[in-house]
Structures are given as C-alpha cells and as structure tokens.
Amino acid sequence: MSELQPHTSNKRLVVLGGGISGLGAAVLGAQKGYDVFLSDAGVLGPAFAKALQEQAISYESGGHTIENILNASLVVKSPGIPDNAALIIAIKTKGIEVVSEIEFAASFTDENIIAITGSNGKTTVTSLIDHILKVAQLDHTTGGNIGKSFAQQVAEGRSANRLLEVSSFQLDGISTFKPHIAIILNITPDHLDRYDYKFENYVASKMRITMNQDENDYLIYNADDQAITDSIKQLDIKAQLIPFSMERKLETGAFLHNHQIHIHTHNSTFTMPIEQLSIKGRHNTANAMAASTASKLLQIRKETIRQSLTSFEGVEHRLEKVLKINKVQYINDSKATNVNATYYALDSMEQPTVWIVGGVDKGNDYSQLYSLVNRNVKAIVCLGEDNSKIVEAFGNCVEHMVETTNMEDAVRVAYKLAQAGDTVLLSPACASFDLFKNYEDRGRQFKHAVRGL
C-alpha cells in the first residue's frame, strides 16, 4: 500500500483532465472518501459529464480555476498533460503531490499487477495475455492505457489479477506503483517532444516500470534491445530478470530455435512451433514470447497457452486486413504512430505496396525506413496537414508521391495507384491529432473509406 493513504473525507483530490483515466480517478476518489474536484481545459464528453453528475462529483470544463486547484491535498494528472505545463509547475511549487491515475489506483489494491510497456507491441501483448487469461479462466481485469482505466476497475470491485498496458506518460507519475510481473518489449525513439528530444530521458521513463519491484517480482525484457540491456546494467534492479531473444539461445527465458519458441523458467520448458501462431511476422513472434513467458510465470498450463496462441485474433488498427478489392489487399495499421511500428509493418509486406503515411511528426527519423521503402513501396500517399518532412525524406525513393489532407482522398488516390496483386497499407508513423481525434478514429475512417470504394 502506498503513501496516498489514509483516505479521510477532509482530503481534497483534484483530477486534471476529464478523459477515461480522469473519470476513473474521480470515481475512485469519491468512493474512498475524498472531496473530489475534476477540472478539464477542454470540453467534457456528454457521457463523462453525466457520469460525474450521477456520482455528485464537482467539475469544471473549458478552463482551469486556479484557486480551486491549488487547495488540493493531492492531484491526479491526465497522461496527456506534460510535466512542464505552467499549471503543473504551479501545483508542485506549492508542495502538492502530483501523481498519475495508475499510481492513485494502485494505492488502493494489493492485487497481482501484470504491467506491459514498450514503444511498440504493448497493446498486442496486453490483448494476447488477456486472451490467454480468459481461456485459462483466471480472474482478471484488463485496462490501463487501453479499455477501462485502472482506477475505474479498482472502483468496480476486487480481482485476483490486474493486467495493465502502461505508457511512459503514466509511468512518469508513479512513486510506489509495483507490478508483480513487468514486461518491457522494446524502447525506440517516440514521444521525444515530451522528453526534451533526449532519447535517454524516454528510456529512463520506460524503465520506471521496474523501480519498485523486489526479488519476489519478475521483469520480462527484450534481450535484443540495446537501450533496455544497457539500462539493466546501469540500474539496481531487484526483480528476477527473465529475458527473451529472437537472436540467441538463453539458459533462462524465451528464445527462438529451429522455428520453435522455447521458454525455460523454474526448471520447466515450454515449446511451440512458430507456424502455429495465429499472428504472423517476426515482431509478433517476439510478442508471443513475452506473453507466453508471463503466462508461464502465472502457472497457466502449457496446453492452454498453446491453444490461446493459435486462436488469438489480433488487435484492431494493428496490421488489420480490411478488404480485398480488385485483388488489392487493404491493411489498417493506424496504430503505427511512430517510425519503429511502421518499420515492422513495411518489413512484413510481401507485395508491392502503396503506403499511406503522415500526421503529427514527433521528431521522427525516417532514415531507418529507406531500405524497406526502396524494397517494398511502389508509391506514397501523404496524409497530413504538413507533409514536408515526408516529402523531403522519401521524394527520391518512389516514382509516385501524392499529398492529401483527408482520408477519403488518400484512399481514392491509393486505389488509383494500386494494381492487382498490390497492397495498400495505412501505416502513418505519426500521431493522428492534426486531422483525427485519435488513431482509432483514423483507422475507422480508413476502413469506412475502403468499404466505400
């Protein structure tokens, strides 16, 4: 249990941000006896406002009233608000503690937390473990950065296992959050605009997932990722280290050998041929290794894990096959919001590809994509308000490059550029906020436009 207790009715909780995590924190805070006030600079969604009214939680939207915030005992901040925002600096200057919603929620539970982070693949791995736990009929909830917030789930009642996808922004606001099993999939440059454009700051943020673990806990990590392995050497990590590798055999952990996954933990071995995995591609083999290792540590039967890995259907907006039209396959990879995610997508393309790319650039370095674009991409459709960096990066790589500013145009142009046997791939490598609400909105608009062809 953390330092956020005891919970008394005279403690004032201010929640900044009225999204999914903010609403969850407000509901949990009210349930635990806090005097709760939620403040959102934007417009609250009608469903969120209604939920707050039903719980008799006071709130404001369309701006922050400073005097109603600086009288807090504790502030729970939305992951979207940067630490260097003037309001956050003012709160911290007054000596008021600012935490993330996962930290706040964790202070009310001693349940088994399985937390997954990484620049790419965390939604797939979280969803895959969720599928395995369902097949195994283990009592659990799944949420965090996807689905319901952790706080909302804690408010709704106890559960033996809490499976959480966690982002670097959420980890920035923890002090006592302690997963029993932590998974770090990979760390590649992303969100650098939030980390002073310093990769080492972003790496340090991801590594916070293990900072409170002890020798009874486990850290599953990618042994092929230099940033992770360098950090492990430098940090005093107490957890039991369980690596996974696509490149070499390991005495303990998971590795690939003769087209089979091998997992060695606690004098027990799990094996499975990779051709039996329902999700394809090298990156998904690594994802399956991480998920299987966690499941094995939870003592789920080997046969249950195998059965789950063959029946898992994948994640919406992640290399999702939409339709085949005139022998052209349309693929929705809207969740690829950074260069590394798009690298995986382009690397898995086996046919000539018309690539739809663009959005809000987060300090992207596109050079690592050059060889894949030269090999696999026949035409590029830019989709964004400002496509200059993409045009500059890839203008000499392809014969056809067209700029668009809405999804219907992008899909229509891609349709004209594609021939029988080609693939049209939406894999933006950028955030979506210039033209869309979020990557889900972008992916759904893509699917709608494809179905309308």
VOGU-3710 file (C-alpha; in Angstrom, 3 decimals, decimal comma):
1> mselqphtsn> 0,000/0,000/0,000  1,307/3,444/-0,815  1,719/6,746/0,958  -1,523/8,129/-0,511  -3,453/6,763/2,478  -5,178/7,187/4,896  -8,279/8,286/2,997  -10,231/10,805/5,002  -13,179/12,903/3,955  -11,296/16,188/4,503
11> krlvvlgggi> -8,646/15,268/1,916  -9,186/17,181/-1,312  -8,445/15,380/-4,559  -8,145/17,424/-7,737  -8,249/15,487/-11,009  -6,837/17,271/-14,068  -8,311/16,007/-17,342  -11,750/14,553/-17,867  -10,946/11,627/-20,146  -11,122/7,917/-19,328
21> sglgaavlga> -8,339/7,996/-16,724  -9,587/11,247/-15,140  -13,138/9,972/-14,760  -11,864/6,712/-13,244  -9,678/8,566/-10,720  -12,564/10,891/-9,770  -14,988/7,991/-9,239  -12,450/6,025/-7,173  -11,516/9,106/-5,142  -15,172/9,836/-4,314
31> qkgydvflsd> -15,690/6,197/-3,341  -12,703/6,369/-0,966  -13,960/9,475/0,813  -12,050/12,263/-0,891  -13,588/15,654/-1,594  -13,151/15,436/-5,400  -12,956/18,230/-7,961  -12,302/17,498/-11,657  -11,007/20,232/-13,961  -10,707/19,921/-17,747
41> agvlgpafak> -9,342/22,644/-20,030  -11,354/21,217/-22,942  -14,976/20,230/-23,402  -16,136/17,229/-21,397  -17,871/14,496/-23,371  -21,595/14,242/-22,509  -21,205/10,688/-21,165  -18,349/11,783/-18,882  -20,276/14,815/-17,584  -23,315/12,619/-16,897
51> alqeqaisye> -21,193/10,063/-15,005  -19,729/12,835/-12,800  -23,199/14,270/-12,123  -24,546/10,841/-11,168  -21,708/10,476/-8,643  -22,247/14,073/-7,367  -18,643/14,939/-8,228  -17,973/18,652/-8,783  -16,236/19,560/-12,002  -15,457/22,351/-14,468
61> sgghtienil> -14,663/22,306/-18,161  -13,411/24,825/-20,703  -10,625/26,071/-18,437  -8,943/25,737/-15,035  -9,875/27,810/-11,968  -6,513/28,078/-10,218  -7,824/28,712/-6,681  -9,951/25,542/-6,886  -6,879/23,518/-7,829  -4,161/24,929/-5,579
71> naslvvkspg> -6,128/23,948/-2,462  -5,692/20,221/-3,235  -4,111/17,668/-0,924  -3,332/15,514/-3,957  -3,542/15,989/-7,742  -4,100/13,191/-10,247  -2,980/14,341/-13,694  -4,049/13,084/-17,119  -1,168/11,421/-19,021  -1,731/13,954/-21,811
81> ipdnaaliia> -0,659/16,927/-19,649  3,134/17,431/-19,750  5,096/17,899/-16,511  6,386/21,259/-17,728  2,893/22,757/-18,161  2,619/26,031/-16,213  -0,284/24,685/-14,113  1,685/21,566/-13,049  4,712/23,685/-12,112  2,458/25,956/-10,013
91> iktkgievvs> 0,956/22,931/-8,214  4,360/21,379/-7,477  5,764/24,749/-6,343  3,040/24,753/-3,656  4,308/21,359/-2,481  1,210/19,450/-3,634  1,904/15,877/-4,780  1,050/15,147/-8,435  0,581/11,504/-9,449  -0,728/9,522/-12,406
101> eiefaasftd> -4,018/7,639/-12,311  -2,276/4,229/-12,193  -0,327/5,346/-9,100  -3,517/6,564/-7,428  -5,396/3,343/-8,243  -2,520/1,097/-7,122  -2,617/2,699/-3,649  -5,978/1,002/-3,048  -5,043/-2,526/-4,059  -2,680/-5,311/-3,070
111> eniiaitgsn> -3,732/-7,420/-6,056  -1,417/-9,082/-8,578  -0,424/-6,486/-11,224  0,933/-7,526/-14,635  2,119/-4,362/-16,419  3,300/-4,117/-20,028  5,165/-1,229/-21,612  7,221/-0,650/-24,754  7,331/1,695/-27,718  5,548/-0,883/-29,896
121> gkttvtslid> 3,529/-4,039/-29,423  2,190/-3,336/-25,933  -1,477/-3,402/-26,993  -0,941/-6,678/-28,870  0,861/-8,280/-25,908  -1,704/-6,994/-23,392  -4,552/-8,275/-25,576  -2,790/-11,617/-26,074  -2,241/-12,136/-22,341  -5,873/-11,118/-21,763
131> hilkvaqldh> -6,921/-13,820/-24,263  -4,731/-16,433/-22,516  -6,159/-15,498/-19,082  -9,708/-15,787/-20,473  -9,021/-19,227/-21,947  -7,404/-20,248/-18,623  -10,455/-18,815/-16,779  -8,239/-16,786/-14,438  -9,968/-13,971/-12,558  -8,621/-10,736/-14,027
141> ttggnigksf> -9,346/-7,284/-15,427  -7,586/-5,687/-18,414  -7,117/-1,960/-18,914  -4,815/0,968/-18,244  -3,738/2,607/-21,482  -6,396/0,565/-23,328  -10,031/-0,021/-22,412  -11,135/0,951/-18,914  -8,819/2,869/-16,626  -7,162/1,036/-13,739
151> aqqvaegrsa> -8,903/3,367/-11,242  -12,336/2,618/-12,698  -11,681/-1,115/-12,418  -10,498/-0,837/-8,807  -13,656/1,161/-8,032  -15,788/-1,617/-9,543  -14,500/-4,324/-7,187  -11,687/-6,757/-6,447  -9,962/-9,041/-8,938  -7,142/-11,551/-8,468
161> nrllevssfq> -5,096/-10,175/-11,385  -4,836/-6,684/-12,896  -3,471/-6,712/-16,431  -2,372/-3,225/-17,493  -0,931/-1,634/-20,588  1,101/1,335/-19,332  2,655/4,225/-21,252  5,733/6,275/-20,435  3,455/9,225/-19,568  1,669/7,105/-16,944
171> ldgistfkph> 4,984/5,814/-15,557  6,296/9,388/-15,212  3,706/9,937/-12,464  4,404/6,901/-10,238  6,208/6,680/-6,911  5,070/3,359/-5,387  3,340/1,531/-8,310  4,691/-2,036/-8,176  3,798/-4,734/-10,712  4,425/-8,371/-9,770
181> iaiilnitpd> 5,237/-9,044/-13,440  6,595/-6,181/-15,561  7,243/-6,515/-19,292  9,393/-4,147/-21,371  9,030/-5,059/-25,043  11,317/-2,532/-26,744  12,386/1,096/-26,481  12,779/3,079/-29,696  12,553/6,862/-30,202  8,963/8,018/-29,619
191> hldrydykfe> 7,245/10,976/-27,912  10,620/12,746/-27,876  8,749/16,065/-27,944  7,755/15,255/-24,312  11,306/14,327/-23,274  13,342/17,377/-24,359  14,190/15,473/-27,563  16,543/13,278/-25,483  16,178/9,534/-26,071  17,832/8,764/-22,704
201> nyvaskmrit> 15,004/10,618/-20,889  12,402/8,489/-22,674  14,351/5,292/-21,856  14,525/6,277/-18,170  10,768/6,833/-18,182  10,053/3,328/-19,553  12,450/1,708/-17,054  10,450/3,182/-14,153  8,110/0,187/-14,528  10,583/-1,928/-12,512
211> mnqdendyli> 11,772/0,663/-9,962  9,642/-0,615/-7,049  9,874/-4,330/-7,824  11,603/-6,661/-5,346  13,164/-10,140/-5,526  9,695/-11,778/-5,472  8,753/-9,970/-8,704  9,690/-10,545/-12,364  10,972/-8,302/-15,138  10,475/-9,821/-18,604
221> ynaddqaitd> 12,554/-7,854/-21,115  13,796/-7,865/-24,700  17,436/-9,004/-24,578  17,920/-7,892/-28,212  17,146/-4,253/-27,364  20,340/-2,310/-26,645  18,595/0,530/-24,777  16,970/-1,961/-22,373  20,054/-4,121/-21,790  22,262/-1,047/-21,214
231> sikqldikaq> 19,757/0,303/-18,674  19,576/-3,028/-16,829  23,375/-2,976/-16,418  23,226/0,555/-15,005  20,204/0,215/-12,706  19,988/-1,624/-9,412  17,090/-3,896/-10,380  15,808/-6,167/-7,601  13,331/-8,199/-9,683  14,136/-11,621/-11,153
241> lipfsmerkl> 15,258/-10,980/-14,740  13,587/-13,065/-17,472  14,911/-12,144/-20,953  13,512/-13,061/-24,356  15,511/-13,090/-27,579  14,918/-13,631/-31,285  18,673/-13,791/-31,926  20,329/-16,173/-29,471  19,737/-19,135/-27,143  19,206/-18,346/-23,466
251> etgaflhnhq> 19,607/-20,529/-20,374  16,670/-18,788/-18,688  13,881/-17,026/-20,555  12,452/-17,312/-24,071  14,261/-17,746/-27,381  13,808/-18,953/-30,950  15,472/-22,150/-32,183  14,660/-24,279/-35,256  11,455/-22,274/-35,905  10,207/-23,033/-32,393
261> ihihthnstf> 9,643/-20,826/-29,364  11,460/-22,232/-26,308  10,770/-20,873/-22,817  12,857/-22,014/-19,816  11,667/-20,879/-16,369  11,764/-22,617/-12,972  13,202/-25,888/-14,337  10,324/-26,208/-16,780  10,303/-25,864/-20,581  7,584/-24,729/-22,979
271> tmpieqlsik> 7,929/-25,169/-26,759  5,719/-24,245/-29,711  6,345/-24,124/-33,490  6,033/-20,545/-34,763  3,946/-21,621/-37,769  1,144/-22,425/-35,295  0,973/-18,807/-34,077  -2,173/-17,023/-35,265  -0,362/-13,663/-35,532  2,364/-13,562/-38,158
281> grhntanama> 5,596/-11,622/-38,587  8,886/-11,544/-36,709  7,741/-8,831/-34,298  4,660/-10,900/-33,388  6,841/-13,921/-32,605  8,627/-11,716/-30,059  5,235/-10,529/-28,749  4,082/-14,145/-28,382  7,287/-14,978/-26,458  6,699/-12,145/-23,990
291> astaskllqi> 3,030/-13,055/-23,468  3,787/-16,789/-23,084  6,561/-16,103/-20,570  4,220/-14,008/-18,408  1,525/-16,692/-18,660  4,004/-19,372/-17,629  5,019/-17,308/-14,573  1,293/-17,168/-13,708  1,394/-21,005/-13,780  -1,056/-21,358/-16,653
301> rketirqslt> -0,974/-24,812/-18,242  1,239/-25,179/-21,316  -1,610/-26,609/-23,397  -3,801/-23,616/-22,516  -1,050/-21,228/-23,643  -0,601/-23,128/-26,933  -4,348/-23,196/-27,579  -4,570/-19,439/-26,887  -1,675/-18,560/-29,203  -3,370/-20,395/-32,089
311> sfegvehrle> -6,811/-18,816/-31,513  -5,886/-15,161/-30,819  -7,362/-12,864/-33,484  -5,089/-9,822/-33,192  -5,797/-6,175/-32,441  -7,909/-3,621/-34,318  -5,800/-0,999/-36,169  -2,657/-3,148/-35,967  -1,893/-4,748/-39,387  -5,637/-5,395/-39,654
321> kvlkinkvqy> -6,745/-6,798/-43,014  -9,773/-4,767/-44,093  -10,849/-5,882/-47,589  -9,514/-7,202/-50,858  -10,794/-5,130/-53,821  -9,776/-5,988/-57,410  -7,076/-8,293/-55,980  -5,616/-5,410/-53,908  -5,348/-6,045/-50,141  -6,140/-3,025/-47,898
331> indskatnvn> -4,442/-3,085/-44,460  -5,208/-0,806/-41,497  -2,135/-0,191/-39,325  -3,324/3,140/-37,903  -1,862/2,215/-34,506  1,620/2,676/-36,010  2,137/6,143/-34,532  5,946/6,024/-34,674  8,682/5,054/-37,132  9,546/1,768/-35,430
341> atyyaldsme> 5,954/0,496/-35,632  5,862/1,357/-39,328  9,210/-0,428/-39,773  7,540/-3,675/-38,606  4,618/-3,099/-40,966  6,738/-2,374/-44,053  9,047/-5,276/-43,210  6,089/-7,678/-43,233  4,829/-6,553/-46,670  5,354/-9,271/-49,282
351> qptvwivggv> 3,667/-7,498/-52,252  4,336/-4,125/-53,928  2,868/-1,577/-51,515  1,082/1,761/-51,813  1,928/3,334/-48,450  -0,330/5,939/-46,774  1,808/7,869/-44,268  1,759/11,130/-42,287  0,273/13,095/-39,404  1,843/14,883/-36,459
361> dkgndysqly> 5,601/14,286/-36,537  7,058/13,639/-33,063  10,690/14,217/-34,013  10,810/11,247/-36,409  13,996/9,962/-38,056  12,806/8,309/-41,273  16,254/7,120/-42,416  15,791/3,632/-40,916  12,891/3,098/-43,356  14,822/3,868/-46,557
371> slvnrnvkai> 15,871/0,284/-47,359  12,330/-1,047/-46,759  10,742/1,710/-48,858  13,191/1,015/-51,690  12,417/-2,707/-51,453  8,654/-2,801/-50,838  6,985/0,560/-51,614  5,894/1,495/-55,147  4,017/4,734/-54,291  3,471/7,021/-51,292
381> vclgednski> 0,275/8,862/-50,347  0,928/11,594/-47,756  -1,916/12,195/-45,282  -1,385/15,225/-43,065  -1,610/18,971/-42,686  2,168/19,288/-43,118  3,801/16,618/-45,285  7,069/18,467/-45,938  9,280/16,169/-43,830  7,904/13,033/-45,522
391> veafgncveh> 8,272/14,565/-48,989  11,849/15,507/-48,164  12,658/12,066/-46,735  11,138/9,862/-49,447  10,778/12,090/-52,520  13,669/10,340/-54,264  12,683/6,815/-53,180  9,480/6,364/-55,184  8,171/7,342/-58,594  4,726/8,423/-57,364
401> mvettnmeda> 4,098/10,624/-54,305  0,764/12,399/-53,771  -0,195/14,764/-50,925  -3,699/14,596/-49,394  -5,386/16,188/-46,373  -8,323/13,841/-45,722  -8,829/10,081/-45,559  -11,302/9,756/-48,449  -8,876/11,434/-50,841  -5,964/9,357/-49,547
411> vrvayklaqa> -7,826/6,077/-50,087  -9,114/7,172/-53,514  -5,590/8,100/-54,658  -4,201/4,795/-53,298  -6,939/2,916/-55,179  -5,843/4,557/-58,455  -2,148/3,845/-57,832  -2,603/0,173/-56,869  -2,763/-2,722/-59,343  -3,882/-6,341/-58,941
421> gdtvllspac> -1,545/-8,137/-56,521  -0,546/-4,926/-54,652  -1,185/-3,962/-51,037  -2,489/-0,597/-49,808  -1,084/-0,020/-46,318  -2,146/2,717/-43,887  0,832/2,888/-41,505  1,228/6,570/-40,629  4,428/6,574/-38,467  2,939/9,731/-36,902
431> asfdlfknye> 0,351/10,817/-34,331  -3,159/11,486/-35,615  -4,150/14,747/-33,951  -3,825/17,030/-36,975  -6,787/15,528/-38,857  -8,340/12,946/-36,493  -9,483/12,554/-32,871  -7,043/9,672/-32,278  -5,533/6,687/-34,083  -8,789/4,705/-33,642
441> drgrqfkhav> -10,747/7,437/-35,439  -8,101/7,463/-38,186  -8,292/3,666/-38,572  -12,082/3,610/-38,655  -12,183/6,391/-41,250  -9,745/4,358/-43,354  -11,945/1,257/-43,134  -15,053/3,303/-43,930  -13,366/4,877/-46,969  -12,143/1,468/-48,207
451> rgl> -15,618/-0,036/-47,859  -16,975/2,916/-49,818  -14,750/2,323/-52,866
//
